[in-house]
């Protein structure tokens, strides 16, 4: 069964970081594509060992809204 994970990619110093939205996973790479590929591998490993209750977050995936908020201090 194919499962999908939404990801957010950002640059952190010299590397790109890909973070899972529905599941707390993260990976990095020298390019955004490499970070996403590494996240995919981490996600596949996570799926192999996930408990049934952990998989519930993926049963009805919603489309995340990407936005930014600002705070002044």
C-alpha positions in Angstrom: 0.0 0.0 0.0 1.3 3.4 -0.9 1.4 6.0 1.8 2.0 9.7 1.3 3.8 12.2 3.6 3.7 15.9 3.2 7.1 17.6 3.5 8.4 21.1 4.1 11.9 21.9 2.8 14.0 24.8 4.0 17.6 25.8 3.8 19.6 25.6 7.0 23.2 26.8 6.5 24.8 24.8 3.7 22.2 22.1 3.7 18.5 21.6 2.9 16.3 20.1 5.6 13.1 18.2 4.7 10.6 17.7 7.5 7.5 15.5 7.5 4.3 17.2 8.3 2.0 14.3 9.4 4.8 12.3 11.0 7.7 13.9 12.9 10.6 12.9 10.6 13.4 15.0 9.2 16.4 14.5 6.9 18.9 16.7 5.1 20.9 16.9 1.9 23.1 19.2 -0.1 20.1 19.9 -2.5 16.4 20.0 -1.9 16.0 16.9 -4.0 18.6 15.0 -2.0 16.9 16.1 1.3 13.5 14.8 -0.1 15.1 11.5 -1.2 16.6 11.0 2.2 13.3 11.8 3.8 11.6 9.3 1.6 14.1 6.6 2.8 13.5 7.6 6.4 9.7 7.4 5.9 10.0 4.0 4.3 12.0 2.8 7.3 9.5 4.4 9.7 6.6 2.6 7.9 8.3 -0.8 8.3 8.4 -0.3 12.1 5.3 1.9 12.8 2.7 0.7 15.2 -0.9 0.6 13.9 -1.9 3.6 16.0 1.0 5.6 14.5 -0.4 4.9 11.0 -3.6 6.7 11.8 -2.1 10.0 11.0 -1.7 8.8 7.4 -5.2 7.3 6.8 -6.9 10.6 5.9 -4.1 12.9 4.8 -5.1 16.5 4.3 -3.4 18.9 2.1 -1.3 21.1 4.4 -1.5 24.9 4.1 1.9 26.4 3.7 2.1 29.8 5.3 4.4 32.0 7.3 3.7 34.1 10.4 5.7 36.9 11.8 6.1 38.1 15.4 7.7 41.4 16.5 9.5 41.4 19.8 
